[in-house]
């Protein structure tokens, strides 16, 4: 429920507006003066909107909004005017003080509709994706970078394979930032690509999305799918409006090749990727596998009302030698299925079905007669430190077949 701060010297007008907004599902707070407005504005959560009369008991709406901007309180402000007073309209809108205006005599028809335009329904009032418990040194170093960079205003690009936890990390940066009490909107570039058919409609909607993020953070998911046209529109809006927004973009691959820099332009390279964080795949942070698996097991045991105490040793070994091409997302699904299938009070190796189509894509080491067997065998041996049985498991073949292929391809690697 969005909070709406109403600042109006008229108690009766405030009561009318409050009733209209409560019926529409909002949570209005009414004050009568500039000073009271300052106190309440400082408490507003993300997604709030401010509605202010032109004349207050101890100042004006322009004084109030100027004070808000000076103190970094950037919630959308709507001005209430008497009729079509050209002077009032010019004063309240000049310098982007208010983002919209409504008339007193049309409150019953336009107040709720106007507030709905600017109340940020998709702000993260409570974090949806917490950081999962991890123990690897690689991830510890990443969190140390996050701690340092979160409180700056640098725009961040997070890259990594599918399922490595880019979205929770983006939200963690928001939670640790100085903007954590300001709006945090999320847009999906993949959806955006297929949602609009003309430049005019996408321009207005993007402008509205950006307005909702003023003073806060805008997370762009699937950034690698965004088109140059949409990037150009965002760039044009920001250059014109000078909105104070921190961008965190999420991509499944690096966008730093020369051809892509040309494609996406300098706006991407210099504006949206001022700092790049690369998340490693789960196969490169194996110290995280068991802590993550135990976390997910506790989660699903509680959710499904199961009494499963943990994993036995063979199941832990199976978890550790598997390559996790679907990363954390695949691990999470595998643990959920294992919890459902388990017949004992612990997860056993037979409960872990990595061939279940719900778990993710097939292992990247599996041999499929695609002309790249030698490289895949070397990769599997490298991954397992030369342990032939474990490498054969990764390759989905038996140990004798692996030994024959090692001889066939003349593979001679000195593993220790």
Secondary structure, 3 states (H helix, E strand, C coil): CCEEEEECCCHHHHHHHHHHHHHCCCEEEEECCHHHHHHHHCCCCCCCEEEEECEECCEEHHHHHHHHHHCCCCCEEEEEECCCCHHHHHHHHHHHCCCEEEEHHHHHHHHHHHHHHHCCCCCCCCCCCCCCCCCCHHHHHHHHHHHHHCCCCCCEEEECCCCCCHHHHHHHHHHHCCCCCCCEEEEEHHHHHHHCCCHHHHHHHHHHHHHHCCCCEEEEECHHHCCHHHHHHHHHHHHHHCCCCEEEEEECCCCCCHHHHHHHHHHHHHHHCCEEEECCCHHHCCHHHHHHHHHHHHHHHHHCCCCCCEECHHHHHHHHHCCCCCHHHHHHHHHHHHHHHCCCCEECHHHCCCCCCCCCCCCCCCCCCCCCHHHHHHHHHHHCCCCHHHHHHHHCCCHHHHHHHHHHHCCCCCCC
